[in-house]
């Protein structure tokens, strides 16, 4: 019966989050309305929602999302070519559990891990 999941992550600034996801990661803003304190972005079949949390301390934010990717090597290369910072401990590699993965942090310290089954 379940058909999709759209994680909701905290953001301190809607403008900063919008710019990061649209200009840096290639998402598009989703929906026809601009809700105060709320943002929805989508890319391909993935949708992420954000709620405004101005008092968020990024060092204390543990928001995490795992995003499955096709052609992960090409996607990773495109991010590197665009000078997107990859998490220092999240370089692209094949993990023992059969996934090829890498990670990065958004401006609010939400961890985005991208993975493809090997």
C-alpha positions in Angstrom: 0.0 0.0 0.0 2.9 2.4 0.6 4.0 4.3 -2.5 6.6 6.9 -1.6 8.4 8.6 1.2 9.3 12.3 1.3 11.7 13.1 4.2 11.3 16.3 6.1 14.6 18.0 7.1 15.3 21.1 9.1 16.6 24.3 7.5 17.7 27.6 9.0 17.2 29.7 5.8 14.8 28.9 3.0 16.8 31.0 0.6 20.1 29.2 1.4 18.5 25.8 1.3 16.7 26.5 -2.0 19.9 27.8 -3.6 22.0 24.8 -2.5 19.5 22.2 -3.7 18.6 23.9 -6.9 21.8 25.5 -8.0 24.3 23.0 -6.5 22.5 19.6 -6.7 20.2 20.2 -9.6 16.8 19.8 -7.8 13.8 21.9 -8.8 11.4 23.6 -6.5 8.3 21.5 -6.2 4.7 22.7 -6.1 2.8 25.7 -7.1 2.7 27.6 -3.8 5.5 29.2 -1.8 4.6 28.3 1.8 6.2 30.4 4.5 8.8 28.4 6.4 8.4 25.3 4.2 10.3 24.2 1.0 9.8 21.2 -1.3 12.4 20.2 -3.9 12.4 17.3 -6.4 14.8 15.7 -8.8 13.7 12.7 -10.9 11.7 10.5 -8.5 13.1 12.0 -5.3 11.4 14.6 -3.3 12.7 16.3 -0.1 10.8 18.6 2.1 12.2 21.2 4.6 10.8 23.0 7.5 12.1 26.2 8.9 14.1 25.9 12.1 15.9 29.3 12.6 17.4 28.2 15.9 19.0 25.0 14.5 22.5 24.5 15.6 24.1 22.6 12.6 26.6 20.9 15.0 23.6 19.3 16.7 21.6 18.3 13.6 21.5 14.6 12.8 19.1 14.8 9.8 20.1 12.1 7.3 18.7 10.9 4.0 19.8 7.9 1.9 19.1 8.4 -1.8 19.4 5.6 -4.4 21.1 6.7 -7.6 21.5 5.2 -11.0 24.9 5.8 -12.7 26.5 6.9 -9.4 30.0 7.3 -10.9 28.8 9.9 -13.4 26.7 11.7 -10.8 29.7 11.8 -8.4 31.9 13.1 -11.2 29.4 15.8 -12.1 29.3 17.0 -8.4 33.1 17.0 -8.3 33.3 19.0 -11.6 30.8 21.4 -10.1 33.1 21.7 -7.0 30.5 20.4 -4.6 32.2 19.5 -1.4 32.0 15.8 -0.6 32.0 14.8 3.1 35.6 14.2 4.2 34.7 10.6 5.3 32.2 10.1 2.4 34.3 9.7 -0.7 32.8 7.4 -3.4 33.7 3.8 -2.6 32.2 0.3 -2.8 31.0 -0.8 0.7 31.2 -4.4 2.0 27.4 -4.5 2.0 27.3 -4.3 -1.8 26.5 -0.6 -2.3 28.7 2.0 -4.0 28.2 5.2 -1.9 29.3 8.7 -1.2 28.0 11.5 1.2 27.9 15.2 1.5 26.4 17.7 3.9 23.9 20.4 3.1 24.2 24.0 4.6 22.4 22.8 7.8 24.5 19.7 8.3 21.9 17.3 7.0 23.8 14.3 5.7 22.9 13.1 2.2 24.2 9.7 1.3 23.9 8.6 -2.3 24.1 4.9 -3.1 23.8 2.4 -6.0 23.7 -1.4 -5.7 26.8 -3.0 -7.1 
